[in-house]
Amino acid sequence: MNKLLTKGGAEFADKYPKDCAYNCFIIDGMLYGGKNVAKEIKKYAENHLVIAQGYTKCSTVILSSESFITSDVSVYKALVSQGKNVLKVTNDGILLNGYSCGFIGGCTGVLGNKILSVTGNAKLLADY
């Protein structure tokens, strides 16, 4: 991206959709995110696949550029339409204060290319 940091200009608020302007990801030039993704991110992608999930990144574990885990049906359909390998799971057992459920992408991360890290107790996940 040729820049370490870029100042964003999105207007924020406590409620959707103004709380997720940067909740997206780019894989191989394709931006995956809701329709309200901040314009300063869009300029780094060749194409934008609009997903009916504003919390796109929070709903997605990126294992590689070809393999993903998601708890959201919209993200699942979008990634499958692009020929990606996608495991659809439930978010049952993921807790987030103030919400009815948490987000699998928000409580996980990949270390290196072989270790999936989970915040909390993975055995409490319904799809463990």
C-alpha positions in Angstrom: 0.0 0.0 0.0 3.1 2.2 0.0 2.0 3.8 3.3 2.2 2.6 6.8 -0.7 4.7 8.0 -3.4 6.7 6.3 -5.7 9.0 8.2 -9.3 8.0 7.7 -12.0 10.5 7.1 -15.1 8.4 7.9 -17.6 9.8 10.2 -18.1 7.6 13.3 -21.0 6.9 15.7 -21.9 4.3 18.2 -24.4 2.5 16.0 -24.5 0.7 12.7 -23.6 1.7 9.9 -21.3 4.4 11.2 -19.4 2.1 13.5 -17.9 -0.2 10.8 -16.6 2.0 8.0 -13.2 0.1 8.1 -14.6 -3.4 8.8 -13.6 -5.1 5.6 -10.6 -7.0 4.0 -8.8 -7.1 0.7 -7.6 -10.3 -0.9 -5.9 -10.4 -4.3 -7.1 -6.9 -5.1 -10.8 -7.6 -4.2 -12.3 -5.6 -1.4 -14.9 -7.6 0.6 -17.1 -5.3 2.7 -20.4 -3.6 3.1 -21.7 -0.8 1.0 -20.5 1.8 3.6 -16.8 0.9 3.5 -14.7 4.1 3.8 -13.6 5.6 0.4 -9.9 5.7 1.5 -9.9 1.9 1.6 -11.7 1.5 -1.7 -8.8 3.2 -3.5 -6.5 0.3 -2.6 -8.7 -2.4 -4.2 -9.2 -3.1 -7.9 -12.8 -4.3 -7.3 -15.3 -4.1 -4.5 -17.6 -7.0 -3.8 -20.4 -5.5 -1.7 -21.6 -7.9 1.0 -24.8 -7.6 3.0 -22.8 -7.6 6.2 -21.3 -4.4 7.5 -19.1 -6.3 10.0 -17.5 -8.3 7.2 -14.0 -8.7 8.7 -15.4 -9.3 12.2 -17.5 -12.2 10.7 -14.5 -13.8 8.9 -11.4 -15.7 9.8 -8.8 -15.3 7.0 -6.8 -18.5 6.9 -5.2 -17.8 3.6 -6.1 -16.0 0.4 -8.1 -19.1 -0.6 -9.5 -20.4 2.7 -11.9 -18.8 5.2 -14.1 -19.5 8.2 -17.3 -17.4 8.6 -20.4 -17.3 10.7 -22.3 -15.1 8.3 -24.3 -16.4 5.4 -23.8 -13.3 3.3 -20.0 -13.5 3.7 -20.2 -17.3 3.0 -22.1 -16.8 -0.3 -19.8 -13.9 -1.4 -16.6 -15.9 -0.9 -18.0 -19.1 -2.4 -19.0 -17.0 -5.5 -15.4 -16.1 -5.9 -14.3 -19.8 -5.8 -12.9 -19.6 -2.2 -12.8 -22.5 0.3 -15.2 -21.5 3.1 -16.3 -23.2 6.3 -19.6 -21.9 7.6 -19.9 -22.1 11.4 -22.2 -20.7 14.0 -21.2 -17.9 16.3 -22.9 -19.7 19.3 -20.6 -19.5 22.3 -18.9 -16.2 21.2 -19.9 -13.5 23.6 -19.6 -9.8 23.1 -21.0 -7.3 25.7 -23.9 -5.3 24.4 -24.6 -7.7 21.5 -26.7 -10.9 21.2 -23.6 -12.7 19.9 -20.0 -12.1 19.1 -18.0 -12.4 15.9 -15.7 -15.2 15.0 -13.3 -13.0 13.1 -13.1 -10.7 16.0 -12.0 -13.4 18.5 -9.6 -15.3 16.3 -6.4 -14.7 14.3 -3.9 -16.7 12.4 -0.3 -16.8 13.6 2.2 -17.6 10.8 0.4 -19.9 8.5 -0.4 -22.9 10.7 -1.8 -21.7 14.0 -5.3 -20.5 14.6 -5.4 -18.4 17.8 -8.7 -18.0 19.7 -9.4 -15.5 22.4 -11.2 -17.3 25.2 -12.0 -21.0 25.5 -12.4 -22.5 22.0 -14.1 -25.6 23.6 -17.1 -23.4 24.4 -17.8 -22.8 20.7 -20.7 -24.8 19.4 -18.7 -25.8 16.3 -15.5 -26.6 18.2 
